[in-house]
Amino acid sequence: MDNKKQKSALILASSYITGFEILKSAIVEHLENYFFDKKDYEKDVLVKGEKKFDSSCKWYLKKGIITENELNKLKAIKNYRNTLAHELVNIMFTPDEKINMEQLEELNFFIKKIDSFWGEMEGVDLKKDDFKSLRMIVMEFIIDTTIELNRKNYS
């Protein structure tokens, strides 16, 4: 058995799931820390019966930080993460199933967008200071490493 596809799928899925956790951290933690009073956070952000990620995304939409289209993309990103996490073995061994780099780049786009928003809120001049959060740096490293490993070993 030639297991190049399985190795590639495993690397890409691991990178995607890790990237999603970084994105989730950016979306949820910034917002939790923004509210000094946790009761205000619960009242203004959390929706009963929803996960923090979903409620937080809706808060960003309500504040005009993301668009309706971007909210839908974030929902798709979360759903795809769940599919990868729960169906990885099937995905690895299904001939037509593919994980591509564009999906990692989409995660990266939202990490940059959210962290840049909070950087501006903290007074960082994004143009002047060439702003990169630790999350952005880590995500770029994940993408670069994934590309390198797939090109070198599994293509």
Secondary structure, 3 states (H helix, E strand, C coil): CCCHHHHHHHHHHHHHHHHHHHHHHHHHHHHHHHCCCHHHHHHHCCCCCCCHHHHHHHHHHHCCCCCHHHHHHHHHHHHHHHHHHHHHHHHHCCCCCCCCHHHHHHHHHHHHHHHHHHHHHCCCCHHHHCCCCHHHHHHHHHHHHHHHHHHHHHC
